[in-house]
Amino acid sequence: MAESMVSIDGVHMVFNQGGADEVTALSGIDLEIAPGDFVSLIGPSGCGKSTLLRLIGDLLSPTSGTVTVNGKPASRARLDRDYAMVFQQATLLEWRKVIRNVELPLEIMGMDPRARRAKAREMLDLVELGGFADHYPWQLSGGMQQRVAIARALSFDPALLLMDEPFGALDEMTRERLQMELMRIWQRTGKTIVFVTHSIPEAVFLSTRVVVMSPRPGRIVETIDIDLPRPRTFDTREDPRFFELLTQVREALRGVEVEVP
């Protein structure tokens, strides 16, 4: 196992470099994420959280610096299917039943039909949707669709799960329920998770560490260890330490410099 699941060294990201509309999205990013960590990225809108996630996933290439995933260059990790991504929208195929949506990555990989069906059922049971295998996505709530997306992402057993505001479009009650589900899945599977969010309570509740980023160009201004006991429950949100950590993250965000136009 790699000493670091994710290693980011001196990363800068510039869009439209040399053009009149050049934008420096990220500057001087250094970050180490250990296997089994749950790290949340938080910061003002436009600070480069999602850009950083896409660099880890090799959906973008850094202007300078290096990104290593599972002990190899991010591009190699992508080809080796070392990670999976979950976005804000579930992006399920409406014409395929739930189980066939979960099977899709395994089908692309050429897995035997019986084996991939068994794996898909296992993943649906993991997200507690085993009874909805033969439904279509449009028959499910938004929260259930996101659970299907998580099942699909986990179907080929990636070492790393990248999540870009996966609960951002959901109502608060559904969001809290899915946070609990994600905690259960993370503890059961031991996956490394990098999670983008705008919500301070969500970041504190879920994470082992919260990475606070500055306005554009995004820099890491503080990394806060979250020492809340596990397993975390609904009562965790009433723990005095939870409120202390909320304040610590909020003050770190308040202390970042406001970008001057």
CYANA upper distance limits for C-alpha pairs under 8 A (distance plus 0.5 A):
  1 MET  CA     70 ASN  CA      8.09
  2 ALA  CA     35 PRO  CA      8.05
  2 ALA  CA     70 ASN  CA      5.99
  2 ALA  CA     71 GLY  CA      5.71
  3 GLU  CA     34 ALA  CA      7.25
  3 GLU  CA     35 PRO  CA      7.91
  3 GLU  CA     71 GLY  CA      8.10
  4 SER  CA     32 GLU  CA      6.84
  4 SER  CA     33 ILE  CA      6.15
  4 SER  CA     34 ALA  CA      5.04
  4 SER  CA     35 PRO  CA      6.65
  4 SER  CA     69 VAL  CA      8.33
  4 SER  CA     70 ASN  CA      7.27
  4 SER  CA     71 GLY  CA      7.55
  5 MET  CA     32 GLU  CA      8.25
  5 MET  CA     33 ILE  CA      6.17
  5 MET  CA     34 ALA  CA      5.67
  5 MET  CA     35 PRO  CA      5.50
  5 MET  CA     68 THR  CA      8.37
  5 MET  CA     69 VAL  CA      6.06
  5 MET  CA     70 ASN  CA      5.04
  5 MET  CA     71 GLY  CA      7.30
  5 MET  CA    160 LEU  CA      8.14
  5 MET  CA    192 THR  CA      7.91
  6 VAL  CA     31 LEU  CA      8.20
  6 VAL  CA     32 GLU  CA      6.28
  6 VAL  CA     33 ILE  CA      5.45
  6 VAL  CA     34 ALA  CA      7.38
  6 VAL  CA     56 ILE  CA      8.09
  6 VAL  CA     67 VAL  CA      7.83
  6 VAL  CA     68 THR  CA      6.18
  6 VAL  CA     69 VAL  CA      5.13
  6 VAL  CA     70 ASN  CA      6.79
  6 VAL  CA     71 GLY  CA      8.25
  7 SER  CA     30 ASP  CA      8.20
  7 SER  CA     31 LEU  CA      6.43
  7 SER  CA     32 GLU  CA      5.19
  7 SER  CA     33 ILE  CA      6.96
  7 SER  CA     66 THR  CA      8.49
  7 SER  CA     67 VAL  CA      6.37
  7 SER  CA     68 THR  CA      5.51
  7 SER  CA     69 VAL  CA      7.04
  8 ILE  CA     29 ILE  CA      7.22
  8 ILE  CA     30 ASP  CA      5.59
  8 ILE  CA     31 LEU  CA      5.47
  8 ILE  CA     32 GLU  CA      6.85
  8 ILE  CA     65 GLY  CA      8.14
  8 ILE  CA     66 THR  CA      6.42
  8 ILE  CA     67 VAL  CA      5.19
  8 ILE  CA     68 THR  CA      6.93
  9 ASP  CA     28 GLY  CA      8.43
  9 ASP  CA     29 ILE  CA      6.97
  9 ASP  CA     30 ASP  CA      5.22
  9 ASP  CA     31 LEU  CA      7.29
  9 ASP  CA     65 GLY  CA      6.18
  9 ASP  CA     66 THR  CA      5.84
  9 ASP  CA     67 VAL  CA      7.09
 10 GLY  CA     27 SER  CA      8.33
 10 GLY  CA     28 GLY  CA      5.33
 10 GLY  CA     29 ILE  CA      5.74
 10 GLY  CA     30 ASP  CA      6.00
 10 GLY  CA     64 SER  CA      7.75
 10 GLY  CA     65 GLY  CA      5.17
 10 GLY  CA     66 THR  CA      7.31
 11 VAL  CA     26 LEU  CA      7.75
 11 VAL  CA     27 SER  CA      6.95
 11 VAL  CA     28 GLY  CA      5.80
 11 VAL  CA     29 ILE  CA      5.36
 11 VAL  CA     30 ASP  CA      7.34
 11 VAL  CA     62 PRO  CA      6.84
 11 VAL  CA     63 THR  CA      7.93
 11 VAL  CA     64 SER  CA      6.07
 11 VAL  CA     65 GLY  CA      4.60
 11 VAL  CA     66 THR  CA      6.65
 11 VAL  CA     67 VAL  CA      8.12
 12 HIS  CA     24 THR  CA      8.24
 12 HIS  CA     25 ALA  CA      8.15
 12 HIS  CA     26 LEU  CA      5.63
 12 HIS  CA     27 SER  CA      5.01
 12 HIS  CA     28 GLY  CA      6.13
 12 HIS  CA     29 ILE  CA      7.25
 12 HIS  CA     62 PRO  CA      6.60
 12 HIS  CA     63 THR  CA      6.13
 12 HIS  CA     64 SER  CA      5.77
 12 HIS  CA     65 GLY  CA      6.86
 13 MET  CA     24 THR  CA      6.53
 13 MET  CA     25 ALA  CA      5.98
 13 MET  CA     26 LEU  CA      5.41
 13 MET  CA     27 SER  CA      7.16
 13 MET  CA     62 PRO  CA      5.66
 13 MET  CA     63 THR  CA      5.42
 13 MET  CA     64 SER  CA      7.46
 14 VAL  CA     22 GLU  CA      7.45
 14 VAL  CA     23 VAL  CA      6.11
 14 VAL  CA     24 THR  CA      4.81
 14 VAL  CA     25 ALA  CA      6.24
 14 VAL  CA     26 LEU  CA      7.60
 14 VAL  CA     62 PRO  CA      8.32
 14 VAL  CA     63 THR  CA      6.51
 15 PHE  CA     22 GLU  CA      6.23
 15 PHE  CA     23 VAL  CA      5.68
 15 PHE  CA     24 THR  CA      6.85
 15 PHE  CA     25 ALA  CA      7.62
 16 ASN  CA     21 ASP  CA      6.93
 16 ASN  CA     22 GLU  CA      5.24
 16 ASN  CA     23 VAL  CA      7.21
 17 GLN  CA     22 GLU  CA      5.68
 17 GLN  CA     23 VAL  CA      7.84
 18 GLY  CA     22 GLU  CA      6.70
 24 THR  CA    216 ARG  CA      7.72
 24 THR  CA    217 PRO  CA      6.00
 25 ALA  CA     47 CYS  CA      7.45
 25 ALA  CA     48 GLY  CA      6.18
 25 ALA  CA     51 THR  CA      8.16
 25 ALA  CA    216 ARG  CA      6.28
 25 ALA  CA    217 PRO  CA      5.24
 25 ALA  CA    218 GLY  CA      6.45
 26 LEU  CA     47 CYS  CA      8.17
 26 LEU  CA     48 GLY  CA      6.65
 26 LEU  CA     52 LEU  CA      8.28
 26 LEU  CA    216 ARG  CA      7.43
 26 LEU  CA    217 PRO  CA      5.37
 26 LEU  CA    218 GLY  CA      4.94
 26 LEU  CA    219 ARG  CA      6.77
 27 SER  CA    217 PRO  CA      6.37
 27 SER  CA    218 GLY  CA      6.47
 27 SER  CA    219 ARG  CA      6.20
 28 GLY  CA    219 ARG  CA      6.97
 29 ILE  CA    219 ARG  CA      6.51
 29 ILE  CA    220 ILE  CA      6.99
 30 ASP  CA    220 ILE  CA      8.26
 33 ILE  CA     37 ASP  CA      6.96
 33 ILE  CA     39 VAL  CA      7.97
 34 ALA  CA    192 THR  CA      8.14
 35 PRO  CA    191 LYS  CA      7.93
 35 PRO  CA    192 THR  CA      6.05
 36 GLY  CA    190 GLY  CA      5.96
 36 GLY  CA    191 LYS  CA      5.87
 36 GLY  CA    192 THR  CA      4.82
 36 GLY  CA    193 ILE  CA      7.92
 37 ASP  CA    191 LYS  CA      8.23
 37 ASP  CA    192 THR  CA      5.59
 37 ASP  CA    193 ILE  CA      6.86
 37 ASP  CA    207 SER  CA      8.41
 37 ASP  CA    208 THR  CA      6.67
 37 ASP  CA    209 ARG  CA      8.22
 38 PHE  CA    192 THR  CA      6.43
 38 PHE  CA    193 ILE  CA      5.23
 38 PHE  CA    194 VAL  CA      6.55
 38 PHE  CA    195 PHE  CA      7.98
 38 PHE  CA    206 LEU  CA      7.77
 38 PHE  CA    207 SER  CA      5.46
 38 PHE  CA    208 THR  CA      5.68
 38 PHE  CA    209 ARG  CA      7.15
 39 VAL  CA    193 ILE  CA      6.74
 39 VAL  CA    194 VAL  CA      5.45
 39 VAL  CA    195 PHE  CA      6.64
 39 VAL  CA    207 SER  CA      6.02
 39 VAL  CA    208 THR  CA      6.56
 39 VAL  CA    209 ARG  CA      5.50
 39 VAL  CA    210 VAL  CA      6.27
 39 VAL  CA    211 VAL  CA      7.56
 40 SER  CA    194 VAL  CA      6.33
 40 SER  CA    195 PHE  CA      5.06
 40 SER  CA    196 VAL  CA      6.18
 40 SER  CA    197 THR  CA      7.43
 40 SER  CA    203 ALA  CA      6.19
 40 SER  CA    206 LEU  CA      8.45
 40 SER  CA    207 SER  CA      6.60
 40 SER  CA    209 ARG  CA      7.04
 40 SER  CA    210 VAL  CA      5.38
 40 SER  CA    211 VAL  CA      6.53
 41 LEU  CA     49 LYS  CA      6.64
 41 LEU  CA    194 VAL  CA      7.92
 41 LEU  CA    195 PHE  CA      6.62
 41 LEU  CA    196 VAL  CA      5.38
 41 LEU  CA    197 THR  CA      6.90
 41 LEU  CA    203 ALA  CA      8.34
 41 LEU  CA    210 VAL  CA      6.65
 41 LEU  CA    211 VAL  CA      5.43
 41 LEU  CA    212 VAL  CA      6.77
 41 LEU  CA    213 MET  CA      7.76
 42 ILE  CA     49 LYS  CA      7.39
 42 ILE  CA    196 VAL  CA      6.86
 42 ILE  CA    197 THR  CA      6.13
 42 ILE  CA    198 HIS  CA      6.29
 42 ILE  CA    199 SER  CA      8.11
 42 ILE  CA    200 ILE  CA      8.09
 42 ILE  CA    203 ALA  CA      8.01
 42 ILE  CA    210 VAL  CA      7.67
 42 ILE  CA    211 VAL  CA      6.71
 42 ILE  CA    212 VAL  CA      5.68
 42 ILE  CA    213 MET  CA      6.62
 43 GLY  CA     47 CYS  CA      6.71
 43 GLY  CA     49 LYS  CA      7.71
 43 GLY  CA    198 HIS  CA      7.22
 43 GLY  CA    212 VAL  CA      6.19
 43 GLY  CA    213 MET  CA      5.25
 43 GLY  CA    214 SER  CA      6.65
 43 GLY  CA    215 PRO  CA      7.59
 43 GLY  CA    253 LEU  CA      7.17
 44 PRO  CA    198 HIS  CA      7.98
 44 PRO  CA    213 MET  CA      8.02
 44 PRO  CA    214 SER  CA      7.50
 44 PRO  CA    215 PRO  CA      6.34
 44 PRO  CA    253 LEU  CA      8.41
 45 SER  CA    198 HIS  CA      8.38
 45 SER  CA    215 PRO  CA      8.09
 46 GLY  CA    215 PRO  CA      7.34
 46 GLY  CA    216 ARG  CA      6.88
 47 CYS  CA    213 MET  CA      7.20
 47 CYS  CA    214 SER  CA      6.65
 47 CYS  CA    215 PRO  CA      5.07
 47 CYS  CA    216 ARG  CA      5.12
 47 CYS  CA    217 PRO  CA      6.90
 47 CYS  CA    218 GLY  CA      5.26
 48 GLY  CA     52 LEU  CA      6.53
 48 GLY  CA    216 ARG  CA      7.40
 48 GLY  CA    217 PRO  CA      7.93
 48 GLY  CA    218 GLY  CA      5.98
 49 LYS  CA     53 LEU  CA      6.90
 49 LYS  CA    196 VAL  CA      6.88
 49 LYS  CA    213 MET  CA      8.16
 49 LYS  CA    218 GLY  CA      8.31
 50 SER  CA     54 ARG  CA      6.66
 50 SER  CA    164 ASP  CA      7.02
 50 SER  CA    196 VAL  CA      7.25
 51 THR  CA     55 LEU  CA      6.74
 51 THR  CA     60 LEU  CA      8.21
 52 LEU  CA     56 ILE  CA      6.89
 53 LEU  CA     57 GLY  CA      6.83
 53 LEU  CA    162 LEU  CA      7.36
 53 LEU  CA    164 ASP  CA      7.98
 53 LEU  CA    194 VAL  CA      8.09
 53 LEU  CA    196 VAL  CA      8.21
 54 ARG  CA     58 ASP  CA      6.48
 54 ARG  CA     59 LEU  CA      5.49
 54 ARG  CA     60 LEU  CA      6.22
 55 LEU  CA     59 LEU  CA      6.47
 55 LEU  CA     60 LEU  CA      5.45
 55 LEU  CA     61 SER  CA      6.44
 55 LEU  CA     62 PRO  CA      7.16
 55 LEU  CA     67 VAL  CA      7.79
 55 LEU  CA     74 ALA  CA      8.37
 56 ILE  CA     67 VAL  CA      6.86
 56 ILE  CA     68 THR  CA      8.19
 56 ILE  CA     69 VAL  CA      7.62
 56 ILE  CA     74 ALA  CA      6.79
 57 GLY  CA     74 ALA  CA      7.06
 57 GLY  CA     75 SER  CA      8.49
 57 GLY  CA     78 ARG  CA      7.21
 57 GLY  CA     83 TYR  CA      7.69
 57 GLY  CA     85 MET  CA      8.33
 57 GLY  CA    162 LEU  CA      8.04
 58 ASP  CA     74 ALA  CA      6.03
 58 ASP  CA     75 SER  CA      6.08
 58 ASP  CA     78 ARG  CA      7.10
 62 PRO  CA     66 THR  CA      7.78
 66 THR  CA     73 PRO  CA      8.33
 67 VAL  CA     73 PRO  CA      6.74
 67 VAL  CA     74 ALA  CA      6.32
 68 THR  CA     72 LYS  CA      5.76
 68 THR  CA     73 PRO  CA      5.07
 68 THR  CA     74 ALA  CA      5.77
 69 VAL  CA     73 PRO  CA      6.58
 69 VAL  CA     74 ALA  CA      5.80
 69 VAL  CA     77 ALA  CA      6.52
 69 VAL  CA     82 ASP  CA      8.32
 70 ASN  CA     77 ALA  CA      7.47
 70 ASN  CA     82 ASP  CA      7.71
 70 ASN  CA    159 ALA  CA      8.20
 72 LYS  CA     76 ARG  CA      6.80
 72 LYS  CA     77 ALA  CA      6.70
 73 PRO  CA     77 ALA  CA      6.79
 74 ALA  CA     78 ARG  CA      6.68
 75 SER  CA     79 LEU  CA      7.01
 76 ARG  CA     80 ASP  CA      6.60
 77 ALA  CA     81 ARG  CA      6.56
 77 ALA  CA     82 ASP  CA      5.68
 77 ALA  CA     83 TYR  CA      7.76
 78 ARG  CA     82 ASP  CA      6.63
 78 ARG  CA     83 TYR  CA      7.24
 81 ARG  CA    158 PRO  CA      6.91
 82 ASP  CA    158 PRO  CA      5.39
 82 ASP  CA    159 ALA  CA      5.83
 82 ASP  CA    160 LEU  CA      6.79
 83 TYR  CA    158 PRO  CA      5.30
 83 TYR  CA    159 ALA  CA      6.29
 83 TYR  CA    160 LEU  CA      4.96
 83 TYR  CA    161 LEU  CA      6.08
 83 TYR  CA    162 LEU  CA      7.59
 84 ALA  CA    153 ALA  CA      5.83
 84 ALA  CA    154 LEU  CA      7.74
 84 ALA  CA    158 PRO  CA      6.67
 84 ALA  CA    160 LEU  CA      7.02
 84 ALA  CA    161 LEU  CA      5.61
 84 ALA  CA    162 LEU  CA      6.60
 85 MET  CA    153 ALA  CA      6.98
 85 MET  CA    161 LEU  CA      6.42
 85 MET  CA    162 LEU  CA      5.14
 85 MET  CA    163 MET  CA      6.24
 85 MET  CA    164 ASP  CA      8.22
 86 VAL  CA     90 ALA  CA      7.75
 86 VAL  CA    149 ALA  CA      7.11
 86 VAL  CA    150 ILE  CA      7.08
 86 VAL  CA    153 ALA  CA      7.36
 86 VAL  CA    161 LEU  CA      8.11
 86 VAL  CA    162 LEU  CA      6.76
 86 VAL  CA    163 MET  CA      5.23
 86 VAL  CA    164 ASP  CA      6.78
 86 VAL  CA    166 PRO  CA      6.86
 87 PHE  CA     91 THR  CA      8.39
 87 PHE  CA    163 MET  CA      6.45
 87 PHE  CA    164 ASP  CA      5.38
 87 PHE  CA    165 GLU  CA      6.97
 87 PHE  CA    166 PRO  CA      5.75
 88 GLN  CA    164 ASP  CA      6.48
 88 GLN  CA    165 GLU  CA      5.62
 88 GLN  CA    166 PRO  CA      4.53
 88 GLN  CA    167 PHE  CA      6.84
 88 GLN  CA    168 GLY  CA      6.80
 88 GLN  CA    169 ALA  CA      7.35
 89 GLN  CA    146 GLN  CA      7.96
 89 GLN  CA    166 PRO  CA      7.39
 89 GLN  CA    169 ALA  CA      8.34
 90 ALA  CA    145 GLN  CA      6.48
 90 ALA  CA    146 GLN  CA      5.70
 90 ALA  CA    148 VAL  CA      8.25
 90 ALA  CA    149 ALA  CA      5.95
 90 ALA  CA    166 PRO  CA      8.45
 91 THR  CA    149 ALA  CA      8.09
 92 LEU  CA    101 ASN  CA      7.02
 92 LEU  CA    137 PRO  CA      7.26
 92 LEU  CA    145 GLN  CA      8.13
 92 LEU  CA    149 ALA  CA      7.59
 93 LEU  CA    101 ASN  CA      7.05
 93 LEU  CA    137 PRO  CA      7.92
 94 GLU  CA    136 TYR  CA      6.92
 94 GLU  CA    137 PRO  CA      6.06
 94 GLU  CA    138 TRP  CA      6.94
 95 TRP  CA    136 TYR  CA      7.54
 96 ARG  CA    100 ARG  CA      6.27
 96 ARG  CA    101 ASN  CA      6.53
 96 ARG  CA    136 TYR  CA      6.95
 96 ARG  CA    137 PRO  CA      8.31
 97 LYS  CA    101 ASN  CA      6.80
 97 LYS  CA    133 ALA  CA      7.39
 97 LYS  CA    134 ASP  CA      6.00
 97 LYS  CA    135 HIS  CA      6.00
 97 LYS  CA    136 TYR  CA      4.98
 97 LYS  CA    137 PRO  CA      7.31
 98 VAL  CA    102 VAL  CA      6.96
 98 VAL  CA    132 PHE  CA      7.49
 98 VAL  CA    133 ALA  CA      5.60
 98 VAL  CA    134 ASP  CA      6.52
 98 VAL  CA    135 HIS  CA      6.25
 98 VAL  CA    136 TYR  CA      6.07
 98 VAL  CA    137 PRO  CA      6.65
 98 VAL  CA    148 VAL  CA      7.57
 99 ILE  CA    103 GLU  CA      6.70
 99 ILE  CA    117 ARG  CA      8.07
 99 ILE  CA    120 ALA  CA      6.66
 99 ILE  CA    121 ARG  CA      7.51
 99 ILE  CA    124 LEU  CA      8.21
 99 ILE  CA    133 ALA  CA      5.22
 99 ILE  CA    134 ASP  CA      6.95
100 ARG  CA    104 LEU  CA      6.64
100 ARG  CA    120 ALA  CA      8.45
101 ASN  CA    148 VAL  CA      8.41
101 ASN  CA    152 ARG  CA      7.37
102 VAL  CA    120 ALA  CA      6.09
102 VAL  CA    123 MET  CA      8.40
102 VAL  CA    124 LEU  CA      8.49
102 VAL  CA    148 VAL  CA      7.38
102 VAL  CA    149 ALA  CA      7.95
102 VAL  CA    151 ALA  CA      6.79
102 VAL  CA    152 ARG  CA      4.66
102 VAL  CA    153 ALA  CA      8.36
102 VAL  CA    155 SER  CA      7.32
103 GLU  CA    107 GLU  CA      6.51
103 GLU  CA    116 ARG  CA      6.50
103 GLU  CA    117 ARG  CA      7.08
103 GLU  CA    119 LYS  CA      8.33
103 GLU  CA    120 ALA  CA      6.08
103 GLU  CA    152 ARG  CA      7.44
103 GLU  CA    155 SER  CA      7.87
104 LEU  CA    108 ILE  CA      6.74
104 LEU  CA    152 ARG  CA      8.06
105 PRO  CA    109 MET  CA      6.73
105 PRO  CA    152 ARG  CA      7.80
105 PRO  CA    155 SER  CA      7.90
105 PRO  CA    156 PHE  CA      7.56
106 LEU  CA    110 GLY  CA      6.82
106 LEU  CA    111 MET  CA      6.01
106 LEU  CA    116 ARG  CA      6.50
106 LEU  CA    155 SER  CA      7.73
106 LEU  CA    156 PHE  CA      7.01
107 GLU  CA    111 MET  CA      6.26
107 GLU  CA    112 ASP  CA      8.42
107 GLU  CA    113 PRO  CA      8.02
107 GLU  CA    116 ARG  CA      7.72
111 MET  CA    115 ALA  CA      7.27
111 MET  CA    116 ARG  CA      6.51
112 ASP  CA    116 ARG  CA      6.64
113 PRO  CA    117 ARG  CA      6.59
114 ARG  CA    118 ALA  CA      6.77
115 ALA  CA    119 LYS  CA      6.70
116 ARG  CA    120 ALA  CA      6.50
117 ARG  CA    121 ARG  CA      6.74
118 ALA  CA    122 GLU  CA      6.77
119 LYS  CA    123 MET  CA      6.79
119 LYS  CA    155 SER  CA      7.15
120 ALA  CA    124 LEU  CA      6.70
120 ALA  CA    151 ALA  CA      8.18
120 ALA  CA    152 ARG  CA      8.15
120 ALA  CA    155 SER  CA      6.93
121 ARG  CA    125 ASP  CA      6.66
121 ARG  CA    130 GLY  CA      7.01
121 ARG  CA    133 ALA  CA      7.98
122 GLU  CA    126 LEU  CA      6.77
123 MET  CA    127 VAL  CA      7.01
123 MET  CA    151 ALA  CA      5.62
123 MET  CA    152 ARG  CA      7.99
123 MET  CA    154 LEU  CA      7.64
123 MET  CA    155 SER  CA      6.78
124 LEU  CA    128 GLU  CA      6.55
124 LEU  CA    129 LEU  CA      5.51
124 LEU  CA    130 GLY  CA      5.41
124 LEU  CA    133 ALA  CA      7.85
124 LEU  CA    148 VAL  CA      7.56
124 LEU  CA    151 ALA  CA      6.47
125 ASP  CA    129 LEU  CA      6.17
125 ASP  CA    130 GLY  CA      5.14
126 LEU  CA    151 ALA  CA      7.99
126 LEU  CA    185 ILE  CA      7.67
127 VAL  CA    147 ARG  CA      6.51
127 VAL  CA    148 VAL  CA      7.96
127 VAL  CA    150 ILE  CA      8.27
127 VAL  CA    151 ALA  CA      7.00
127 VAL  CA    181 GLU  CA      7.73
127 VAL  CA    185 ILE  CA      7.96
129 LEU  CA    133 ALA  CA      7.60
129 LEU  CA    144 MET  CA      8.29
129 LEU  CA    147 ARG  CA      8.36
129 LEU  CA    148 VAL  CA      8.22
135 HIS  CA    139 GLN  CA      6.89
135 HIS  CA    140 LEU  CA      8.21
136 TYR  CA    140 LEU  CA      7.77
137 PRO  CA    145 GLN  CA      6.90
140 LEU  CA    144 MET  CA      6.29
140 LEU  CA    145 GLN  CA      6.61
141 SER  CA    145 GLN  CA      6.71
142 GLY  CA    146 GLN  CA      6.87
142 GLY  CA    170 LEU  CA      7.49
143 GLY  CA    147 ARG  CA      6.93
143 GLY  CA    167 PHE  CA      8.40
143 GLY  CA    170 LEU  CA      7.41
143 GLY  CA    174 THR  CA      6.84
143 GLY  CA    175 ARG  CA      8.17
143 GLY  CA    178 LEU  CA      7.69
144 MET  CA    148 VAL  CA      6.86
145 GLN  CA    149 ALA  CA      6.80
146 GLN  CA    150 ILE  CA      6.75
146 GLN  CA    166 PRO  CA      7.75
146 GLN  CA    167 PHE  CA      8.34
147 ARG  CA    151 ALA  CA      6.69
147 ARG  CA    178 LEU  CA      8.42
148 VAL  CA    152 ARG  CA      6.63
149 ALA  CA    153 ALA  CA      6.67
150 ILE  CA    154 LEU  CA      6.72
151 ALA  CA    155 SER  CA      6.54
153 ALA  CA    158 PRO  CA      8.31
153 ALA  CA    161 LEU  CA      8.12
154 LEU  CA    158 PRO  CA      6.86
154 LEU  CA    161 LEU  CA      8.47
158 PRO  CA    191 LYS  CA      8.35
159 ALA  CA    191 LYS  CA      6.36
159 ALA  CA    192 THR  CA      7.01
160 LEU  CA    191 LYS  CA      6.43
160 LEU  CA    192 THR  CA      5.35
160 LEU  CA    193 ILE  CA      6.38
160 LEU  CA    194 VAL  CA      8.30
161 LEU  CA    191 LYS  CA      7.41
161 LEU  CA    192 THR  CA      6.68
161 LEU  CA    193 ILE  CA      5.29
161 LEU  CA    194 VAL  CA      6.93
162 LEU  CA    193 ILE  CA      6.44
162 LEU  CA    194 VAL  CA      5.52
162 LEU  CA    195 PHE  CA      6.66
163 MET  CA    193 ILE  CA      7.88
163 MET  CA    194 VAL  CA      6.68
163 MET  CA    195 PHE  CA      5.22
163 MET  CA    196 VAL  CA      6.68
164 ASP  CA    195 PHE  CA      6.55
164 ASP  CA    196 VAL  CA      5.35
164 ASP  CA    197 THR  CA      7.61
165 GLU  CA    195 PHE  CA      7.53
165 GLU  CA    196 VAL  CA      5.70
165 GLU  CA    197 THR  CA      5.53
165 GLU  CA    198 HIS  CA      8.16
167 PHE  CA    175 ARG  CA      6.27
167 PHE  CA    178 LEU  CA      8.11
168 GLY  CA    175 ARG  CA      8.34
168 GLY  CA    197 THR  CA      8.03
170 LEU  CA    174 THR  CA      6.75
170 LEU  CA    175 ARG  CA      6.28
171 ASP  CA    175 ARG  CA      6.50
172 GLU  CA    176 GLU  CA      6.68
173 MET  CA    177 ARG  CA      6.81
174 THR  CA    178 LEU  CA      6.67
175 ARG  CA    179 GLN  CA      6.66
176 GLU  CA    180 MET  CA      6.93
177 ARG  CA    181 GLU  CA      6.89
178 LEU  CA    182 LEU  CA      6.49
179 GLN  CA    183 MET  CA      6.70
179 GLN  CA    202 GLU  CA      8.10
179 GLN  CA    206 LEU  CA      7.50
180 MET  CA    184 ARG  CA      6.79
180 MET  CA    232 ARG  CA      8.37
180 MET  CA    233 THR  CA      7.69
181 GLU  CA    185 ILE  CA      6.74
182 LEU  CA    186 TRP  CA      6.47
183 MET  CA    187 GLN  CA      6.62
183 MET  CA    206 LEU  CA      7.21
183 MET  CA    232 ARG  CA      8.14
184 ARG  CA    188 ARG  CA      6.64
185 ILE  CA    189 THR  CA      6.48
186 TRP  CA    190 GLY  CA      5.98
186 TRP  CA    191 LYS  CA      6.42
186 TRP  CA    192 THR  CA      8.44
186 TRP  CA    193 ILE  CA      8.48
187 GLN  CA    191 LYS  CA      8.47
197 THR  CA    202 GLU  CA      7.92
197 THR  CA    203 ALA  CA      7.25
199 SER  CA    203 ALA  CA      6.73
200 ILE  CA    204 VAL  CA      6.70
200 ILE  CA    246 LEU  CA      6.97
200 ILE  CA    249 VAL  CA      7.48
200 ILE  CA    250 ARG  CA      7.65
201 PRO  CA    205 PHE  CA      6.45
201 PRO  CA    246 LEU  CA      6.96
202 GLU  CA    206 LEU  CA      6.61
203 ALA  CA    207 SER  CA      6.35
203 ALA  CA    210 VAL  CA      6.99
204 VAL  CA    210 VAL  CA      7.51
204 VAL  CA    226 ILE  CA      7.15
204 VAL  CA    242 PHE  CA      7.80
204 VAL  CA    245 LEU  CA      7.35
204 VAL  CA    246 LEU  CA      7.11
205 PHE  CA    232 ARG  CA      8.07
205 PHE  CA    236 THR  CA      8.14
205 PHE  CA    237 ARG  CA      7.85
205 PHE  CA    242 PHE  CA      8.16
207 SER  CA    226 ILE  CA      6.91
208 THR  CA    225 ASP  CA      6.63
208 THR  CA    226 ILE  CA      5.55
208 THR  CA    227 ASP  CA      7.58
209 ARG  CA    223 THR  CA      7.18
209 ARG  CA    224 ILE  CA      6.00
209 ARG  CA    225 ASP  CA      5.01
209 ARG  CA    226 ILE  CA      5.86
210 VAL  CA    223 THR  CA      6.20
210 VAL  CA    224 ILE  CA      5.64
210 VAL  CA    225 ASP  CA      7.08
210 VAL  CA    226 ILE  CA      7.71
210 VAL  CA    249 VAL  CA      8.34
211 VAL  CA    220 ILE  CA      7.24
211 VAL  CA    221 VAL  CA      8.37
211 VAL  CA    222 GLU  CA      6.63
211 VAL  CA    223 THR  CA      5.04
211 VAL  CA    224 ILE  CA      6.98
212 VAL  CA    220 ILE  CA      6.37
212 VAL  CA    221 VAL  CA      6.31
212 VAL  CA    222 GLU  CA      5.78
212 VAL  CA    223 THR  CA      6.64
212 VAL  CA    224 ILE  CA      8.39
212 VAL  CA    249 VAL  CA      7.89
212 VAL  CA    252 ALA  CA      7.44
212 VAL  CA    253 LEU  CA      7.19
213 MET  CA    218 GLY  CA      6.43
213 MET  CA    219 ARG  CA      5.88
213 MET  CA    220 ILE  CA      5.08
213 MET  CA    221 VAL  CA      6.08
213 MET  CA    222 GLU  CA      7.81
213 MET  CA    253 LEU  CA      8.12
214 SER  CA    218 GLY  CA      5.62
214 SER  CA    219 ARG  CA      5.81
214 SER  CA    220 ILE  CA      6.95
214 SER  CA    221 VAL  CA      6.77
214 SER  CA    253 LEU  CA      8.03
214 SER  CA    256 VAL  CA      6.04
214 SER  CA    257 GLU  CA      7.49
215 PRO  CA    219 ARG  CA      8.17
215 PRO  CA    256 VAL  CA      7.80
215 PRO  CA    257 GLU  CA      7.63
215 PRO  CA    258 VAL  CA      7.05
215 PRO  CA    259 GLU  CA      6.62
216 ARG  CA    259 GLU  CA      7.36
221 VAL  CA    252 ALA  CA      8.17
221 VAL  CA    256 VAL  CA      7.86
222 GLU  CA    252 ALA  CA      7.40
224 ILE  CA    249 VAL  CA      7.88
226 ILE  CA    245 LEU  CA      7.73
228 LEU  CA    232 ARG  CA      8.22
228 LEU  CA    236 THR  CA      8.35
228 LEU  CA    241 ARG  CA      7.55
228 LEU  CA    242 PHE  CA      7.51
232 ARG  CA    236 THR  CA      6.24
233 THR  CA    237 ARG  CA      8.20
234 PHE  CA    238 GLU  CA      8.32
235 ASP  CA    239 ASP  CA      7.30
236 THR  CA    242 PHE  CA      7.33
237 ARG  CA    242 PHE  CA      6.57
237 ARG  CA    243 PHE  CA      8.26
238 GLU  CA    242 PHE  CA      7.47
238 GLU  CA    243 PHE  CA      8.23
239 ASP  CA    243 PHE  CA      7.42
240 PRO  CA    244 GLU  CA      6.86
241 ARG  CA    245 LEU  CA      6.70
242 PHE  CA    246 LEU  CA      6.71
243 PHE  CA    247 THR  CA      6.71
244 GLU  CA    248 GLN  CA      6.78
245 LEU  CA    249 VAL  CA      6.72
246 LEU  CA    250 ARG  CA      6.55
247 THR  CA    251 GLU  CA      6.46
248 GLN  CA    252 ALA  CA      6.74
249 VAL  CA    253 LEU  CA      6.75
250 ARG  CA    254 ARG  CA      6.57
251 GLU  CA    255 GLY  CA      6.50
252 ALA  CA    256 VAL  CA      7.24
